[in-house]
Amino acid sequence: MSENYYGDLVPGVFVINKDKKYEWGIGQIQSAINDTLTINFENVGKKTVNPSIIKLKIININGIS
C-alpha cells in the first residue's frame, strides 16, 4: 500500500482549482488528512477534495510567484 505525497499542500496555503478557478475563486487549505484536503474557497465555501483528482495550484496572494 502506498500513500500519495502532496508536499506543500498544507493548512494555511492558498490554492486555486485549475479547472474551476473563476467559479470557485481562491481557497485556503484548512486541513490535510491522508488523501483529503478541506479548503475554504471564496466563491463556493468549504470543499473537501482529493488532490489526486482535483487539480490544485498553489498561489501567492501577494502577487509574487
N, CA, C and O of each residue as an XYZ file, in Angstrom:
260
protein
N       0.842     -1.164      0.000
C       0.000      0.000      0.000
C       0.893      1.235      0.000
O       1.819      1.338      0.805
N       0.614      2.168     -0.901
C       1.428      3.375     -0.947
C       0.570      4.597     -0.690
O      -0.589      4.661     -1.100
N       1.161      5.566     -0.005
C       0.461      6.812      0.260
C       0.961      7.868     -0.703
O       2.144      7.900     -1.041
N       0.054      8.738     -1.148
C       0.450      9.838     -2.005
C       1.068     10.932     -1.151
O       0.694     11.118      0.007
N       2.009     11.645     -1.728
C       2.654     12.751     -1.034
C       2.302     14.032     -1.766
O       2.552     14.157     -2.965
N       1.725     14.982     -1.051
C       1.282     16.218     -1.678
C       2.117     17.414     -1.248
O       1.726     18.555     -1.491
N       3.250     17.175     -0.617
C       4.239     18.187     -0.328
C       3.755     19.447      0.342
O       3.518     19.473      1.550
N       3.609     20.487     -0.443
C       3.311     21.809      0.083
C       1.826     22.078      0.296
O       1.462     23.194      0.667
N       0.967     21.108      0.078
C      -0.471     21.293      0.289
C      -0.782     21.073      1.767
O      -1.243     20.008      2.178
N      -0.516     22.108      2.544
C      -0.678     22.061      3.991
C      -1.595     23.191      4.443
O      -1.786     24.159      3.706
N      -2.165     23.086      5.642
C      -3.043     24.149      6.137
C      -2.390     25.530      6.081
O      -1.223     25.712      6.428
N      -3.196     26.498      5.626
C      -2.735     27.878      5.513
C      -2.340     28.286      4.108
O      -2.306     29.475      3.791
N      -2.038     27.296      3.250
C      -1.606     27.577      1.879
C      -2.807     27.977      1.033
O      -3.894     27.418      1.182
N      -2.606     28.955      0.135
C      -3.656     29.398     -0.779
C      -3.525     28.673     -2.107
O      -2.427     28.512     -2.639
N      -4.674     28.234     -2.638
C      -4.701     27.457     -3.874
C      -5.867     27.899     -4.760
O      -6.780     28.601     -4.327
N      -5.798     27.462     -6.012
C      -6.950     27.561     -6.904
C      -7.179     26.183     -7.505
O      -6.248     25.389     -7.637
N      -8.431     25.908     -7.868
C      -8.763     24.714     -8.624
C      -8.522     25.087    -10.079
O      -9.234     25.934    -10.617
N      -7.539     24.478    -10.727
C      -7.155     24.862    -12.080
C      -8.298     24.729    -13.078
O      -8.326     25.454    -14.073
N      -9.235     23.829    -12.839
C     -10.347     23.638    -13.766
C     -11.522     24.576    -13.489
O     -12.355     24.790    -14.369
N     -11.600     25.138    -12.283
C     -12.736     25.992    -11.912
C     -12.268     27.246    -11.184
O     -12.914     27.703    -10.240
N     -11.142     27.800    -11.628
C     -10.543     28.904    -10.883
C     -11.449     30.133    -10.808
O     -11.426     30.852     -9.809
N     -12.241     30.384    -11.843
C     -13.121     31.556    -11.808
C     -14.403     31.278    -11.032
O     -14.932     32.170    -10.368
N     -14.904     30.051    -11.112
C     -16.126     29.713    -10.380
C     -15.869     29.593     -8.883
O     -16.653     30.103     -8.083
N     -14.786     28.928     -8.491
C     -14.514     28.677     -7.085
C     -13.745     29.807     -6.425
O     -13.936     30.070     -5.238
N     -12.880     30.479     -7.171
C     -12.054     31.543     -6.615
C     -10.861     30.986     -5.846
O     -10.511     29.813     -5.976
N     -10.256     31.836     -5.057
C      -9.082     31.463     -4.259
C      -9.544     30.714     -3.018
O     -10.538     31.074     -2.388
N      -8.806     29.672     -2.683
C      -9.117     28.895     -1.489
C      -7.924     28.814     -0.563
O      -6.774     28.913     -0.990
N      -8.218     28.630      0.718
C      -7.160     28.420      1.700
C      -7.357     27.052      2.329
O      -8.447     26.725      2.799
N      -6.295     26.255      2.335
C      -6.372     24.915      2.908
C      -6.588     25.027      4.413
O      -5.842     25.712      5.113
N      -7.628     24.338      4.900
C      -7.962     24.332      6.321
C      -7.395     23.107      7.036
O      -6.940     23.199      8.176
N      -7.426     21.949      6.349
C      -6.866     20.727      6.934
C      -6.412     19.789      5.825
O      -6.909     19.839      4.700
N      -5.454     18.933      6.170
C      -4.915     17.951      5.231
C      -4.742     16.643      5.982
O      -3.828     16.494      6.793
N      -5.639     15.688      5.701
C      -5.597     14.398      6.371
C      -5.626     13.311      5.302
O      -6.599     13.176      4.560
N      -4.531     12.532      5.237
C      -4.380     11.470      4.241
C      -4.583     12.044      2.846
O      -3.873     12.974      2.465
N      -5.529     11.521      2.072
C      -5.786     11.995      0.709
C      -6.933     12.984      0.658
O      -7.571     13.128     -0.385
N      -7.211     13.667      1.752
C      -8.345     14.589      1.806
C      -7.898     15.963      2.293
O      -7.281     16.100      3.349
N      -8.226     16.968      1.498
C      -7.971     18.351      1.885
C      -9.310     19.041      2.086
O     -10.226     18.867      1.282
N      -9.428     19.811      3.139
C     -10.589     20.676      3.322
C     -10.111     22.083      3.014
O      -9.173     22.590      3.629
N     -10.788     22.711      2.032
C     -10.366     24.013      1.544
C     -11.561     24.957      1.582
O     -12.659     24.597      1.160
N     -11.341     26.155      2.086
C     -12.388     27.172      2.117
C     -12.170     28.103      0.925
O     -11.224     28.890      0.912
N     -13.057     28.010     -0.085
C     -12.960     28.825     -1.295
C     -13.834     30.059     -1.167
O     -14.906     30.009     -0.563
N     -13.376     31.172     -1.737
C     -14.080     32.441     -1.586
C     -15.463     32.453     -2.229
O     -16.352     33.140     -1.724
N     -15.683     31.725     -3.318
C     -16.973     31.790     -4.019
C     -17.927     30.646     -3.719
O     -19.136     30.785     -3.910
N     -17.405     29.519     -3.251
C     -18.268     28.345     -3.045
C     -18.188     27.766     -1.634
O     -18.818     26.749     -1.342
N     -17.422     28.404     -0.766
C     -17.320     27.932      0.609
C     -16.405     26.736      0.760
O     -15.481     26.534     -0.028
N     -16.676     25.954      1.779
C     -15.817     24.838      2.156
C     -16.053     23.640      1.245
O     -17.189     23.223      1.021
N     -14.952     23.093      0.723
C     -14.992     21.895     -0.119
C     -13.993     20.885      0.433
O     -12.920     21.251      0.912
N     -14.358     19.624      0.360
C     -13.453     18.534      0.704
C     -13.044     17.882     -0.600
O     -13.891     17.394     -1.348
N     -11.738     17.870     -0.881
C     -11.260     17.387     -2.178
C     -10.112     16.396     -2.006
O      -9.416     16.385     -0.991
N      -9.941     15.573     -3.021
C      -8.803     14.671     -3.123
C      -7.865     15.285     -4.162
O      -8.231     15.368     -5.335
N      -6.661     15.718     -3.762
C      -5.776     16.398     -4.702
C      -5.237     15.514     -5.830
O      -4.619     16.022     -6.765
N      -5.462     14.206     -5.755
C      -5.070     13.362     -6.883
C      -6.148     13.400     -7.973
O      -5.914     12.950     -9.094
N      -7.328     13.938     -7.643
C      -8.425     14.051     -8.609
C      -8.642     15.505     -9.031
O      -8.791     15.791    -10.219
N      -8.660     16.413     -8.073
C      -8.857     17.840     -8.331
C      -7.492     18.486     -8.551
O      -6.596     18.352     -7.718
N      -7.339     19.187     -9.672
C      -6.059     19.824     -9.998
C      -5.939     21.153     -9.268
O      -6.614     22.126     -9.604
N      -5.067     21.177     -8.260
C      -4.859     22.388     -7.471
C      -3.540     23.047     -7.853
O      -2.571     22.379     -8.212
N      -3.528     24.368     -7.767
C      -2.308     25.125     -7.998
C      -2.098     26.041     -6.807
O      -2.996     26.791     -6.425
N      -0.917     25.978     -6.226
C      -0.571     26.848     -5.114
C      -0.335     28.247     -5.671
O       0.347     28.423     -6.681
N      -0.913     29.238     -4.993
C      -0.719     30.618     -5.427
C      -0.193     31.447     -4.260
O      -0.324     31.079     -3.093
N       0.394     32.560     -4.615
C       0.857     33.525     -3.625
C      -0.083     34.710     -3.731
O      -0.111     35.383     -4.761
N      -0.843     34.976     -2.700
C      -1.856     36.028     -2.786
C      -1.259     37.432     -2.781
O      -1.985     38.409     -2.963
N       0.052     37.546     -2.574
C       0.711     38.840     -2.633
C       1.145     39.202     -4.046
O       1.747     40.253     -4.264
N       0.839     38.326     -5.011
C       1.175     38.598     -6.399
C       2.589     38.220     -6.792
O       3.001     38.478     -7.923
N       3.336     37.619     -5.895
C       4.704     37.202     -6.204
C       4.721     35.691     -6.327
O       4.364     34.987     -5.383
N       5.132     35.183     -7.482
C       5.130     33.725     -7.689
C       6.426     33.100     -7.255
O       6.591     31.885     -7.359
